């Protein structure tokens, strides 16, 4: 966790590389709930700092009725697969 109630620090494996992603999902998900999930990320962004931590991409999710909903694939997807 990062020093705030809303931000979660994720270490994400994209197959050929890894990135640290800071995401505002901590009010909805615990770090343990995120382990092993296959989720879409945007990684061709400039790095940004949140509360002193560098974020090297962005988690893609949906906002439904004020809650975060994760976008999970319906089948097997290898690490680093392109979102099209």
Residue frames relative to the residue before (quaternion, step in Angstrom):
aa qw qx qy qz dx dy dz
X 1.0000 0.0000 0.0000 0.0000 0.00 0.00 0.00
X 0.3627 -0.6917 0.5816 0.2274 3.54 -1.21 0.53
X 0.6453 -0.5607 0.3649 0.3690 3.58 -1.23 0.44
X 0.6379 0.4267 -0.4017 0.4997 3.57 0.45 1.26
X 0.5592 -0.6263 0.4268 0.3359 3.58 -1.17 0.47
X 0.7148 0.4824 -0.2529 0.4385 3.60 1.15 -0.46
X 0.7330 0.4535 -0.2394 0.4470 3.60 1.06 -0.66
X 0.1304 -0.7625 0.6320 0.0464 3.52 -1.10 0.87
X 0.2753 -0.7525 0.5772 0.1575 3.58 -0.91 0.96
X 0.0956 -0.8074 0.5822 -0.0003 3.56 -0.67 1.18
X 0.2029 -0.7167 0.6509 0.1464 3.57 -1.10 0.75
X 0.0699 -0.8498 0.5214 -0.0323 3.56 -0.30 1.30
X 0.2701 -0.7519 0.5871 0.1301 3.56 -0.95 1.01
X 0.1184 -0.8067 0.5783 0.0263 3.56 -0.65 1.17
X 0.6551 -0.5127 0.3016 0.4658 3.58 1.21 0.45
X 0.8200 0.1819 -0.0709 0.5381 3.58 0.35 -1.25
X 0.7923 0.0784 -0.0367 0.6039 3.61 1.23 -0.34
X 0.2893 -0.7229 0.5946 0.2007 3.54 -1.33 0.23
X 0.1043 -0.7858 0.6077 0.0478 3.56 -1.19 0.58
X 0.3543 -0.6669 0.6086 0.2436 3.50 -1.33 0.48
X 0.0584 -0.7973 0.6007 -0.0095 3.57 -0.73 1.09
X 0.1823 -0.7496 0.6274 0.1058 3.57 -0.90 0.97
X 0.0140 0.8266 -0.5580 0.0722 3.56 -0.63 1.14
X 0.4427 -0.7169 0.4869 0.2305 3.58 -1.05 0.81
X 0.4112 0.7344 -0.4429 0.3088 3.58 0.83 0.98
X 0.4178 0.7599 -0.4366 0.2393 3.61 1.24 -0.01
X 0.6056 0.5444 -0.3750 0.4430 3.61 1.13 -0.35
X 0.7306 0.4109 -0.2152 0.5010 3.58 1.23 -0.45
X 0.8132 0.1737 -0.0470 0.5535 3.59 1.02 -0.85
X 0.3614 -0.6949 0.5770 0.2315 3.56 -1.15 0.69
X 0.6468 -0.4979 0.3793 0.4357 3.62 -1.19 0.29
X 0.6437 0.5418 -0.3221 0.4339 3.60 0.97 -0.80
X 0.6487 0.5233 -0.3181 0.4519 3.60 1.05 -0.68
X 0.6702 0.5161 -0.2954 0.4441 3.59 1.17 -0.48
X 0.5323 0.6524 -0.4056 0.3557 3.61 1.18 -0.45
X 0.8482 0.1982 -0.1657 0.4624 3.55 -0.96 0.97
X 0.5092 0.6515 -0.4290 0.3637 3.61 1.22 0.02
X 0.2850 -0.6950 0.6305 0.1957 3.55 -1.25 0.61
X 0.1006 0.8135 -0.5560 0.1378 3.56 -0.40 1.26
X 0.4787 -0.6607 0.4846 0.3155 3.62 -1.14 0.47
X 0.0626 -0.7797 0.6231 -0.0017 3.54 -1.08 0.90
X 0.3067 -0.6762 0.6282 0.2325 3.54 -1.33 0.39
X 0.0543 -0.8415 0.5376 -0.0043 3.59 -0.61 1.10
X 0.6182 0.5395 -0.3620 0.4424 3.63 1.20 0.04
X 0.4343 0.6681 -0.4697 0.3799 3.56 0.99 0.93
X 0.5660 -0.5351 0.4751 0.4094 3.56 -1.25 0.29
X 0.5107 -0.6276 0.4860 0.3303 3.57 -1.07 0.73
X 0.0978 -0.7849 0.6107 0.0382 3.58 -1.11 0.75
X 0.3503 -0.7220 0.5556 0.2177 3.54 -1.23 0.49
X 0.0509 -0.7566 0.6519 0.0050 3.52 -1.10 0.90
X 0.8354 -0.0916 0.0164 0.5417 3.56 -0.62 1.16
X 0.7332 -0.4481 0.2220 0.4608 3.58 1.00 0.90
X 0.6422 0.4903 -0.3217 0.4936 3.62 1.28 -0.01
X 0.3913 -0.7301 0.5132 0.2247 3.58 -0.92 0.91
X 0.1649 -0.7544 0.6292 0.0881 3.55 -0.97 0.95
X 0.1950 -0.8173 0.5399 0.0497 3.54 -0.74 1.15
X 0.7902 0.0772 -0.0855 0.6020 3.55 1.15 0.66
X 0.3643 -0.7199 0.5501 0.2153 3.55 -1.32 -0.17
X 0.3881 -0.6870 0.5701 0.2290 3.55 -1.03 0.87
X 0.2840 -0.7339 0.5903 0.1798 3.58 -0.95 0.88
X 0.1439 0.7645 -0.6125 0.1399 3.58 -0.83 1.05
X 0.4045 -0.6882 0.5407 0.2652 3.54 -1.31 0.19
X 0.2885 -0.7187 0.6022 0.1938 3.54 -1.22 0.57
X 0.0335 0.8024 -0.5907 0.0780 3.56 -0.59 1.19
X 0.8370 -0.0981 0.0170 0.5381 3.58 -0.59 1.19
X 0.7248 -0.4552 0.2346 0.4609 3.57 0.97 0.89
X 0.6531 0.4777 -0.3141 0.4966 3.60 1.28 0.15
X 0.4551 -0.6638 0.5234 0.2799 3.54 -1.22 0.59
X 0.0797 -0.7684 0.6345 0.0245 3.55 -0.95 0.98
X 0.3569 -0.7435 0.5281 0.2025 3.58 -0.72 1.08
X 0.3365 -0.7167 0.5804 0.1905 3.55 -1.14 0.78
X 0.0176 0.8293 -0.5546 0.0655 3.57 -0.18 1.28
X 0.5057 -0.6584 0.4587 0.3168 3.61 -0.99 0.80
X 0.4682 -0.6837 0.4879 0.2743 3.57 -1.16 0.60
X 0.7645 0.2336 -0.1583 0.5796 3.61 1.29 -0.10
X 0.7143 -0.4217 0.3327 0.4486 3.55 -1.34 -0.06
X 0.0026 -0.7800 0.6250 -0.0319 3.56 -0.95 0.94
X 0.3761 -0.7343 0.5104 0.2424 3.64 -0.68 1.01
X 0.6179 -0.5286 0.4183 0.4048 3.58 -1.23 0.51
X 0.8153 0.2745 -0.2059 0.4664 3.55 -1.02 0.83
X 0.3996 0.7107 -0.4928 0.3040 3.61 1.23 0.09
X 0.4847 -0.6816 0.4761 0.2717 3.56 -1.04 0.80
X 0.3488 -0.6923 0.5905 0.2242 3.56 -1.07 0.82
X 0.0562 -0.8238 0.5640 -0.0058 3.58 -0.67 1.08
